[in-house]
């Protein structure tokens, strides 16, 4: 595992370090954009609008932010948790009805599902499925809230200006004394 990490760092360093094979800075490739960079005006209401859209219809805020791959995620998460909610609610009602029958002495002792269980087991089953049903409802609400927060944060980050003055570059060098590689990270900000 350690060798794989070293190989990845070396490969990443070779790809990003122009001086690795004796190239000078004059020989390195420079990025030049064909068009001048035009700053877009910042819309301060964009995050609020994205959060509102996501609150009205889950996934609409992600669509507004043009993050189309994120649109099905809230639906999948809420769909799965709603399925478990309905399944646990159905089983909770079965155990609850069986317990009510036992209190009225109208239960069937030859029932294949509940005939072997005593009253304590029926109560435990009822509490178990009630707890799981409530947990599924909380998870559904949590996924809904997280999709709203995600749309808001995404809209904020779309307005974040990433300039060429800030660079992050992994480096590695061969130590000529013991022929061991020395790894490092450099973070530079040009004023």
C-alpha positions in Angstrom: 0.0 0.0 0.0 2.9 2.3 0.9 4.5 1.7 -2.5 1.3 2.5 -4.4 1.0 5.8 -2.5 4.7 6.6 -3.3 4.1 5.8 -7.0 1.0 8.0 -7.1 2.9 10.9 -5.5 5.9 10.4 -7.9 3.6 10.3 -10.9 1.6 13.3 -9.8 4.8 15.2 -9.1 6.3 14.3 -12.5 3.2 15.5 -14.2 3.2 18.8 -12.3 6.9 19.6 -12.0 8.4 21.1 -15.1 12.0 21.0 -13.7 11.9 17.2 -13.0 13.9 16.2 -16.1 16.2 19.1 -16.2 13.9 21.4 -18.1 14.3 25.1 -17.4 11.4 27.4 -16.7 11.9 28.9 -20.2 11.2 25.4 -21.7 8.1 24.7 -19.7 4.6 25.0 -21.2 2.6 28.0 -20.2 -1.1 28.3 -20.2 -2.5 31.1 -22.2 -6.2 31.6 -22.6 -7.4 32.7 -26.0 -9.9 35.1 -24.5 -9.3 37.6 -21.7 -10.8 36.7 -18.4 -14.0 38.6 -17.8 -15.3 38.7 -14.3 -19.0 37.8 -13.9 -21.0 40.0 -11.6 -21.8 38.4 -8.3 -25.5 37.7 -7.6 -25.9 37.9 -3.8 -29.4 36.3 -4.0 -28.2 33.3 -5.9 -27.6 31.1 -2.8 -31.0 32.0 -1.3 -32.7 31.4 -4.6 -31.1 28.0 -5.0 -32.1 27.0 -1.4 -35.6 28.2 -2.0 -35.9 26.2 -5.2 -34.5 23.1 -3.5 -37.0 23.6 -0.6 -40.0 23.8 -3.0 -39.0 20.9 -5.1 -36.1 18.7 -3.9 -33.3 18.7 -6.5 -34.5 21.9 -8.2 -31.8 23.9 -6.4 -29.1 21.6 -7.8 -30.6 22.0 -11.2 -30.5 25.8 -10.8 -26.8 25.5 -9.9 -26.3 23.4 -13.1 -25.1 20.4 -11.0 -27.4 18.0 -12.9 -25.8 14.8 -11.6 -26.9 15.7 -8.0 -30.6 16.0 -8.9 -31.6 12.3 -8.4 -29.7 12.0 -5.1 -32.4 13.5 -2.8 -35.1 11.4 -4.6 -33.2 8.2 -4.2 -32.4 8.9 -0.5 -35.9 10.0 0.3 -37.4 7.2 -1.7 -35.5 4.5 0.1 -36.2 6.0 3.6 -39.9 6.4 2.7 -40.0 2.7 1.6 -38.6 1.7 5.0 -41.0 4.1 6.7 -44.1 2.4 5.1 -42.7 -1.1 5.6 -42.0 -0.5 9.3 -45.4 1.2 9.8 -47.2 -1.8 8.3 -45.3 -4.2 10.6 -45.9 -1.9 13.6 -49.7 -1.9 12.9 -49.6 -5.8 12.6 -48.0 -6.1 16.1 -50.2 -3.4 17.5 -53.4 -5.2 16.2 -52.2 -8.5 17.6 -51.6 -6.9 21.0 -55.1 -5.4 20.9 -56.5 -8.8 20.1 -54.7 -10.3 23.0 -56.0 -7.7 25.4 -59.6 -8.5 24.2 -58.8 -12.3 24.3 -59.8 -12.6 20.6 -56.4 -13.7 19.3 -55.8 -17.0 17.4 -53.2 -19.2 19.3 -52.6 -21.2 16.1 -51.6 -18.1 14.1 -48.4 -18.9 12.1 -46.8 -15.5 12.7 -47.9 -14.5 16.3 -49.1 -17.8 17.8 -45.7 -18.7 19.2 -45.0 -15.3 20.7 -45.9 -14.3 24.2 -47.2 -10.8 25.1 -43.7 -9.4 26.0 -42.4 -10.4 22.5 -45.4 -8.7 20.8 -44.7 -5.5 22.8 -41.0 -5.7 21.9 -41.8 -6.1 18.2 -44.3 -3.2 18.4 -41.6 -0.9 20.0 -38.9 -2.1 17.5 -41.0 -1.3 14.4 -42.2 2.0 15.9 -38.6 3.1 16.6 -37.5 2.1 13.1 -40.5 3.9 11.5 -39.7 7.1 13.4 -36.0 6.8 12.5 -37.0 6.5 8.8 -39.1 9.6 9.1 -36.1 11.5 10.7 -33.8 10.3 7.9 -36.2 11.4 5.2 -36.4 14.9 6.8 -32.6 14.9 7.1 -32.0 14.1 3.5 -34.5 16.9 2.5 -32.7 19.4 4.7 -29.3 18.3 3.5 -30.4 18.8 -0.2 -31.4 22.4 0.7 -28.1 23.1 2.4 -26.2 21.5 -0.5 -27.9 23.8 -3.0 -27.1 26.8 -0.9 -23.5 26.0 -0.4 -23.0 25.0 -4.0 -24.4 28.4 -5.1 -22.0 30.2 -2.8 -19.1 28.2 -4.1 -20.0 28.9 -7.7 -19.3 32.6 -7.0 -16.0 31.9 -5.4 -13.2 33.4 -7.3 -10.3 31.0 -7.9 -7.3 33.0 -9.2 -4.0 32.0 -10.6 -2.3 33.7 -7.7 -3.0 30.7 -5.5 -1.2 27.5 -6.3 -0.9 24.2 -4.6 1.8 21.8 -5.9 3.2 18.5 -4.6 7.0 18.2 -4.9 9.5 15.5 -4.6 13.3 15.5 -4.9 15.9 12.8 -5.0 18.4 13.2 -2.1 21.8 12.7 -3.7 23.4 11.6 -0.4 21.3 8.5 0.3 19.2 8.3 -2.9 16.0 8.5 -1.0 13.0 10.6 -2.3 11.9 13.5 -0.2 8.3 14.5 -0.6 6.6 17.8 0.1 3.7 20.1 -0.7 4.0 23.7 -1.5 1.3 26.3 -1.2 2.1 29.7 -2.8 0.2 32.9 -2.9 1.4 35.7 -5.2 0.6 39.2 -4.2 
